[in-house]
Each structure stands twice: as C-alpha cells, then as structure tokens.
Amino acid sequence: MGRKTSDSGNHVLEIPDGKLGPDLPPANQIFPKGGEWLPLVAHWYEEYRRSPNASMLRSAPSWMAVQLGFATINEMLSTRRYATLMPVVRQLFDELGWTPASMRALKFDVPEADDHAASDGSNHAVIQDIDAWRRKIEAAG
C-alpha cells in the first residue's frame, strides 16, 4: 500500500484493490449463547475491509482485535446496551480512524531521521512510496 496525492496536496491512504484481512469468524465462536452476526454489522465489517483504514492492520492479532470490536458493536446493537458499550465502541472508532476527527488525530506518516534537519520549510515527513520505505527499513535492520 502506498499513498496517493490529490490535487489539493493532501495525502491519503490508498483504497485497497480488494478486501483485506480475514472473514468474520462464525458467530458461534464469538457469541456462545447462540447469538448471530447482525447483517448491518457484517456489512460494516466488509466495508472496513475495503477501506484505506484496513491497510493499517499488519498482523493477525490486529485483525483479531478489530473482529472483537465488531463483536462488541454487534452486542451493543443486539442488546441495546448503548450506555455501557458505546464507550468501548467509541474508543475503537478513535483507534481505527473511523471518523474525520480520529483520522486527523492519527499520524500515518513515519518520521525520518533527518526530519528536524534544515529543509524546504514544508515540515512534512510523508511517505510517498510505502514499498520503498519498507525496503529502506528492512535494509537498515
């Protein structure tokens, strides 16, 4: 995944070519009392897998945490326990950048060693080519 630049000069994560990450686990593995995935929650999960935000998840444990988050959303909607579960869901929204405010709060660019050196004054450390950046990190050990 790389970044693309819009005409306005803003940098955004690219939309994946397809779905990223695993399918939702069977409901009986998550909801032991016979619960089912709500169609709306399953739809939201599929939309998340196609979103630029999904490219931030790089490991199986990250995806497991997201799935547990969707299970929490499912539980909140199924039981209408908004008062007790919404704080957990809101934290999930913030951590995964699901709102414009949380997207602005997350930092997608990685600082370089010379970030504080003399520059052209733009004060940006934006990765234009994520694959080239990964190769540079791997070469550095």
C-alpha positions as CSV (number, residue, x, y, z in Angstrom):
1,M,0.0,0.0,0.0
2,G,1.3,3.4,-0.8
3,R,-0.1,6.9,-0.7
4,K,-1.5,8.9,-3.4
5,T,-1.6,12.6,-3.6
6,S,-4.8,14.5,-4.5
7,D,-4.7,17.8,-6.5
8,S,-5.2,19.7,-3.2
9,G,-1.8,18.5,-1.9
10,N,-3.4,16.4,0.8
11,H,-2.0,12.9,1.3
12,V,-4.4,9.9,1.8
13,L,-4.1,6.2,2.2
14,E,-4.9,4.3,-1.0
15,I,-8.0,2.2,-1.3
16,P,-7.1,-1.5,-1.4
17,D,-7.6,-3.4,-4.6
18,G,-9.8,-5.9,-2.8
19,K,-10.8,-7.0,0.7
20,L,-8.0,-7.1,3.3
21,G,-8.0,-9.3,6.4
22,P,-9.9,-12.4,7.3
23,D,-13.7,-13.0,7.1
24,L,-15.6,-12.7,10.3
25,P,-15.4,-15.8,12.4
26,P,-18.5,-18.0,12.7
27,A,-21.0,-16.4,15.2
28,N,-20.9,-19.4,17.5
29,Q,-17.2,-18.9,18.1
30,I,-17.8,-15.3,19.3
31,F,-21.3,-15.5,20.7
32,P,-21.5,-18.6,22.8
33,K,-25.2,-18.1,23.8
34,G,-26.4,-18.6,20.2
35,G,-26.0,-15.0,19.0
36,E,-25.7,-14.2,15.3
37,W,-23.9,-11.6,13.4
38,L,-26.3,-8.8,12.6
39,P,-26.4,-8.2,8.8
40,L,-25.6,-4.5,9.4
41,V,-22.5,-5.3,11.5
42,A,-21.4,-7.9,8.9
43,H,-21.8,-5.2,6.2
44,W,-19.8,-2.7,8.2
45,Y,-17.0,-5.2,8.6
46,E,-16.9,-5.9,4.9
47,E,-16.9,-2.1,4.2
48,Y,-14.0,-1.7,6.7
49,R,-12.0,-4.5,4.9
50,R,-12.3,-2.5,1.7
51,S,-11.4,0.9,3.3
52,P,-8.0,2.5,3.3
53,N,-8.0,2.2,7.1
54,A,-7.7,-1.6,6.8
55,S,-4.2,-1.2,5.3
56,M,-3.1,-0.1,8.8
57,L,-3.6,-3.6,10.2
58,R,-0.4,-5.6,9.6
59,S,-0.9,-8.7,11.8
60,A,-3.3,-11.4,12.8
61,P,-3.6,-10.0,16.4
62,S,-4.6,-6.6,15.0
63,W,-7.4,-8.2,12.9
64,M,-8.5,-10.3,15.9
65,A,-8.8,-7.1,17.9
66,V,-10.9,-5.5,15.1
67,Q,-13.1,-8.6,15.0
68,L,-13.6,-8.4,18.8
69,G,-14.5,-4.7,18.3
70,F,-17.1,-5.6,15.7
71,A,-18.5,-8.3,18.1
72,T,-18.8,-5.5,20.7
73,I,-20.7,-3.4,18.2
74,N,-22.9,-6.4,17.4
75,E,-23.6,-7.0,21.1
76,M,-24.3,-3.3,21.7
77,L,-26.9,-3.2,18.8
78,S,-28.4,-6.6,19.7
79,T,-28.9,-5.9,23.4
80,R,-29.4,-2.1,23.1
81,R,-26.7,-1.7,25.9
82,Y,-25.6,1.6,24.4
83,A,-24.8,3.2,27.8
84,T,-22.3,0.5,28.8
85,L,-20.8,-0.5,25.4
86,M,-20.7,2.8,23.5
87,P,-17.6,4.0,25.3
88,V,-15.8,0.8,24.1
89,V,-17.1,1.3,20.6
90,R,-16.2,5.0,20.6
91,Q,-12.6,4.1,21.6
92,L,-12.5,1.6,18.7
93,F,-13.6,4.3,16.3
94,D,-10.8,6.6,17.6
95,E,-8.2,3.9,17.3
96,L,-9.1,2.9,13.8
97,G,-9.8,6.3,12.4
98,W,-13.5,5.8,11.6
99,T,-14.4,9.5,12.0
100,P,-12.9,12.6,10.4
101,A,-11.6,13.8,13.8
102,S,-9.9,10.5,14.6
103,M,-8.4,10.3,11.1
104,R,-6.8,13.8,11.7
105,A,-5.5,12.6,15.1
106,L,-3.8,9.5,13.7
107,K,-0.4,10.0,12.2
108,F,0.1,8.0,9.1
109,D,3.4,9.4,8.1
110,V,6.6,8.0,9.7
111,P,9.3,10.4,10.9
112,E,12.6,10.1,9.1
113,A,16.0,10.5,10.9
114,D,16.5,13.9,9.3
115,D,13.1,15.4,10.0
116,H,14.5,18.2,12.1
117,A,17.3,19.0,9.7
118,A,17.2,22.1,7.5
119,S,14.5,21.6,4.9
120,D,12.5,23.5,2.4
121,G,10.2,24.6,5.2
122,S,7.4,22.3,4.4
123,N,7.9,20.4,7.7
124,H,6.4,17.2,6.3
125,A,7.6,13.6,6.5
126,V,5.2,11.9,4.2
127,I,5.8,8.5,2.7
128,Q,5.1,8.7,-1.0
129,D,6.1,5.1,-1.7
130,I,5.4,2.6,1.2
131,D,7.2,-0.2,-0.6
132,A,10.4,1.8,-1.0
133,W,10.1,2.8,2.7
134,R,9.7,-0.9,3.8
135,R,12.8,-1.8,1.7
136,K,14.7,1.0,3.4
137,I,13.6,-0.2,6.9
138,E,14.5,-3.8,6.1
139,A,17.9,-2.8,4.8
140,A,18.6,-0.8,8.0
141,G,17.9,-3.9,10.0
